[in-house]
Amino acid sequence: MTLKMNAQECIDFMPADPIDYHPDTCEGDVFYHSALSGSGLRYARCEKHFDEYVERVQPKLDEIAERYPDTELAPSWFDPTYAGESWNDDY
């Protein structure tokens, strides 16, 4: 069961600078969404702010995944002699 909330519970409802506040800033239903980082944290966001969050953050996550692929083989730029590490260390 998903709990629907009101707009005031959207994490982006009140901007960091109150001068930027507009009462109609949220659009759509407000639900808890998982953070794209994979941290396991969940944040209440309206549909508009969640879409903006994905648009802002997903390209950065894609760049990181491309630079640091989750594969057994190290990328060509990785040098294990640089810091005495191996590519697939389990931490």
C-alpha positions in Angstrom: 0.0 0.0 0.0 1.4 3.4 -1.0 0.6 6.4 1.3 -0.4 9.5 -0.6 0.5 12.8 1.2 -0.3 16.4 0.7 1.9 18.9 -1.1 3.3 20.5 2.1 5.1 17.1 2.8 7.0 17.3 -0.5 10.7 17.7 0.4 11.0 20.5 -2.3 7.9 22.3 -1.2 9.8 24.9 0.8 13.0 26.1 -1.0 16.2 26.7 0.9 15.7 30.5 0.4 12.1 31.4 1.5 12.2 34.3 -1.0 11.9 31.7 -3.8 8.7 30.2 -2.2 5.7 29.9 -4.5 2.6 28.2 -3.1 1.9 26.5 -6.5 5.4 25.0 -6.7 4.2 21.3 -6.4 2.2 19.4 -9.0 0.7 16.0 -8.9 0.5 13.5 -6.0 3.1 13.3 -3.3 4.6 9.9 -2.6 7.8 8.5 -1.0 10.4 7.8 -3.7 13.7 6.0 -3.2 16.8 8.0 -3.7 18.5 7.3 -7.1 21.8 6.9 -5.3 20.8 3.5 -4.0 21.3 4.6 -0.4 18.0 3.1 0.6 16.6 6.4 1.8 13.2 7.5 0.7 12.0 11.1 0.3 8.5 12.5 -0.1 8.2 14.3 -3.5 5.4 15.4 -5.7 5.4 14.1 -9.3 6.8 17.4 -10.7 9.7 17.5 -8.2 10.5 13.8 -8.6 10.7 14.2 -12.4 13.0 17.3 -12.0 15.2 15.3 -9.5 15.5 12.4 -12.0 16.3 14.8 -14.8 19.0 16.5 -12.7 20.6 13.5 -11.0 20.3 10.6 -13.4 22.8 12.0 -16.0 25.4 12.3 -13.2 24.8 8.7 -12.0 25.1 7.6 -15.6 28.5 9.3 -16.0 29.7 7.7 -12.8 28.5 4.2 -13.9 30.3 4.7 -17.2 33.5 5.8 -15.6 33.4 3.1 -12.9 31.6 0.1 -14.5 30.4 -2.7 -12.3 32.3 -5.4 -14.2 35.0 -8.0 -13.4 37.3 -6.3 -15.9 39.0 -3.1 -15.0 38.7 -0.1 -17.4 41.8 0.7 -19.5 42.6 3.7 -17.3 42.8 1.7 -14.0 46.4 1.1 -12.8 46.6 -1.4 -9.9 50.2 -0.3 -9.2 49.2 3.3 -8.5 47.7 2.7 -5.0 48.2 -1.0 -4.5 44.5 -1.8 -5.1 42.7 -4.2 -7.3 39.7 -3.4 -9.4 37.3 -5.9 -7.8 38.0 -5.5 -4.1 35.1 -6.5 -1.9 34.7 -3.9 0.9 
